[in-house]
Amino acid sequence: MDPHMAYDRTIAVFSPDGRLFQVEYAREAVRKGTPTAGIKFESGVVLLVDKRVTSRLVEPKSVEKIFKIDEHIACTTSGIFADARVLVERARMDAQINKLTYEQGIGVETLVKKICDFKQTYTQYGGVRPFGTALLIGGVDDLGPHLFTTDPSGSLLECKASSKGVGESLTMEYLEKNYKEGMSKDDAIVMGINALKAATKRKLVLDSIDSGIVDADRKFYKFTREEISNYAKKAKV
């Protein structure tokens, strides 16, 4: 009998070597999720995702993987989509509560910490499981542009560029080699498309790529298929 079996049936028990197996399983769900990338540029943040629509019978526009949380904050997700949808709805509610209470948009880091605190509670109690999704959250506030990665454990990191999902190690290797401070918006988008290309062994299908930005005007904007196609030509995809 596998000695680990007694410790992977509940989230509330540590194994003798200090591991929470349910959290590790949730991270595995993220690793098998759709490739995502987020990159900070000189005045904002760009988010990209390869939705991996594998059947020609599926309408690509029906698969949503980039979400607007507030006017100045957006996110993309990798992992279990239903879990991500719950977190996005909670993030939207937190953002609206802050706006009604303080009459101003919520700070990006403040919102990310609220979501991660919520995720962390699902690693402490029996009868629940961790959220099997990781969010890349980007936005612009009074302190400038921000990009955060979140984890099923509830941990968070602020990054200059990051990736989650299938091929994460390949994408991160590409970003580490090519990222430059103070990039333009166009350069960041082209780099993001090339990063997604590095994550997969197949040719990118442009209809499966979604991308959006939050710029200095603090307004989230999602690119059209034509705009993505034009950037893809620059990336030579």
C-alpha positions in Angstrom: 0.0 0.0 0.0 1.3 3.4 -0.9 2.2 5.2 2.3 1.1 8.5 0.8 -2.5 7.4 0.2 -3.4 8.3 3.8 -2.4 11.9 3.3 -3.8 12.6 -0.2 -7.5 12.1 0.7 -7.9 15.3 2.7 -6.5 18.8 2.3 -6.2 19.3 6.1 -3.4 16.8 6.8 0.3 17.3 6.1 2.4 14.3 5.0 5.4 13.4 7.2 7.6 15.3 4.7 5.5 18.5 5.0 3.5 18.2 1.8 -0.2 18.9 1.0 -0.9 16.4 -1.8 -4.2 18.0 -2.8 -2.4 21.3 -3.4 0.2 19.5 -5.5 -2.6 17.8 -7.5 -4.2 21.2 -8.1 -0.9 22.5 -9.4 -0.7 19.6 -11.8 -4.1 20.6 -13.2 -2.6 24.1 -13.9 0.4 22.5 -15.6 -2.0 20.7 -18.0 -4.0 23.8 -18.7 -4.0 26.2 -21.6 -0.7 28.2 -22.1 -0.9 31.8 -20.9 1.5 34.7 -20.8 1.6 38.1 -19.2 4.1 40.8 -19.9 4.6 44.3 -18.4 5.6 47.1 -20.9 6.4 50.7 -20.5 2.9 51.9 -19.6 0.8 48.8 -19.0 0.4 45.0 -19.1 -0.5 42.6 -21.9 -2.2 39.3 -21.3 -2.3 36.4 -23.9 -3.7 32.9 -24.0 -3.8 30.0 -26.4 -7.3 28.7 -25.9 -6.3 25.4 -27.7 -9.6 24.9 -29.5 -8.9 21.4 -30.8 -12.2 20.7 -32.6 -13.4 22.5 -35.7 -17.0 22.0 -34.3 -16.3 24.4 -31.4 -16.9 28.1 -31.9 -13.6 29.7 -30.7 -15.5 32.9 -29.6 -17.4 30.7 -27.1 -14.2 29.8 -25.2 -13.3 32.7 -22.9 -10.0 32.7 -21.1 -9.3 36.4 -20.7 -11.6 38.2 -18.2 -12.2 41.8 -17.4 -12.4 42.2 -13.6 -12.7 46.0 -13.4 -12.0 48.8 -15.9 -8.3 48.8 -14.9 -7.8 45.1 -14.1 -8.0 41.9 -16.2 -6.8 38.3 -15.9 -6.2 35.2 -17.8 -6.4 31.6 -16.5 -4.9 28.2 -16.8 -6.3 25.0 -15.2 -9.9 24.1 -14.4 -12.1 26.7 -16.2 -15.1 26.4 -13.8 -12.8 27.1 -10.8 -11.5 30.2 -12.5 -14.9 31.5 -13.3 -15.8 31.3 -9.6 -12.7 33.3 -8.7 -13.3 35.9 -11.4 -16.8 36.5 -10.2 -15.5 36.9 -6.6 -12.8 39.3 -7.8 -15.4 41.4 -9.7 -17.6 41.6 -6.5 -14.6 42.7 -4.4 -13.8 45.3 -7.0 -17.3 46.7 -7.0 -17.6 46.7 -3.2 -14.4 48.7 -3.0 -15.7 51.2 -5.6 -19.0 51.6 -3.8 -17.3 52.0 -0.4 -14.4 54.3 -1.3 -15.6 55.8 -4.7 -12.4 54.7 -6.5 -11.0 51.7 -8.2 -9.4 49.0 -6.1 -5.6 48.7 -6.1 -4.3 45.8 -8.1 -2.2 44.3 -5.3 -5.1 44.7 -2.8 -7.5 42.8 -5.1 -4.9 40.0 -5.8 -4.3 39.6 -2.0 -8.1 39.3 -1.4 -8.4 36.5 -4.0 -5.3 34.7 -2.7 -6.6 34.9 0.8 -9.8 33.3 -0.4 -7.9 30.6 -2.2 -5.8 29.9 0.8 -8.8 29.1 3.0 -9.5 26.2 0.7 -6.3 24.6 1.7 -7.1 24.5 5.4 -10.5 22.9 5.9 -11.8 19.3 5.4 -14.6 18.7 3.0 -13.2 21.2 0.4 -10.5 21.1 -2.3 -8.1 23.7 -3.6 -9.0 25.7 -6.7 -7.4 23.9 -9.6 -6.5 27.1 -11.5 -3.8 29.8 -11.6 -4.6 33.3 -12.6 -2.3 35.9 -14.2 -3.7 39.2 -13.1 -2.6 42.5 -14.7 -3.7 46.0 -14.2 -2.7 49.7 -13.8 -3.3 51.8 -10.7 -1.8 54.8 -9.0 1.4 52.9 -8.5 1.8 52.0 -12.2 1.4 48.7 -14.1 1.4 45.4 -12.2 1.4 41.7 -13.2 0.8 39.1 -10.5 0.8 35.3 -10.7 -1.4 33.3 -8.3 -1.1 29.7 -7.2 -3.7 27.1 -6.0 -2.0 27.3 -2.5 -3.0 31.0 -2.3 0.6 32.3 -2.8 1.2 35.3 -5.1 4.2 36.9 -6.9 4.6 40.2 -8.7 6.5 39.7 -12.0 7.8 41.6 -15.0 6.7 38.7 -17.2 5.3 35.2 -16.4 3.5 32.2 -17.8 1.3 29.3 -16.6 0.0 26.1 -18.2 1.3 23.6 -20.7 4.9 24.3 -21.7 5.4 26.8 -18.8 9.1 26.0 -18.5 9.7 26.6 -22.2 7.7 29.9 -22.2 9.5 31.2 -19.1 12.9 30.3 -20.7 11.9 32.4 -23.8 10.7 35.3 -21.6 13.8 35.3 -19.5 16.0 35.4 -22.5 14.1 38.1 -24.4 12.4 40.4 -21.9 13.6 44.0 -21.8 12.7 46.8 -19.4 10.6 49.6 -20.9 9.3 47.7 -23.9 6.7 49.2 -26.1 3.2 47.8 -26.3 3.7 46.3 -29.7 7.0 44.7 -28.8 5.4 43.1 -25.7 2.5 41.7 -27.7 4.8 40.2 -30.4 7.0 38.7 -27.6 3.9 37.2 -25.9 2.8 35.5 -29.2 6.3 34.1 -29.6 6.3 32.9 -26.0 3.1 31.0 -26.6 4.6 29.6 -29.7 7.6 28.3 -27.7 5.2 26.5 -25.3 3.7 24.3 -28.0 5.0 21.7 -30.5 2.3 22.6 -32.9 1.6 25.6 -35.1 -0.4 28.3 -33.4 -4.0 28.7 -34.6 -4.7 32.4 -34.7 -8.4 31.9 -34.0 -7.4 30.3 -30.7 -5.3 33.2 -29.4 -6.8 35.8 -27.2 -5.0 38.9 -26.1 -5.9 42.1 -24.2 -4.1 45.0 -22.5 -4.6 47.4 -19.7 -2.7 50.6 -20.6 -2.0 54.0 -18.9 -5.6 55.1 -19.5 -6.6 52.3 -17.1 -9.1 50.8 -19.6 -9.0 47.2 -20.4 -9.1 46.5 -24.2 -9.4 43.1 -25.9 -7.9 42.8 -29.3 -9.9 41.8 -32.4 -9.0 38.8 -34.5 -7.7 41.2 -37.2 -5.4 43.0 -34.7 -4.0 39.7 -33.4 -3.4 38.5 -37.0 -1.4 41.6 -37.7 0.7 41.1 -34.6 1.2 37.4 -35.5 2.6 38.5 -38.9 5.2 40.6 -37.0 6.0 37.6 -34.8 6.3 35.5 -38.0 3.9 32.9 -36.7 
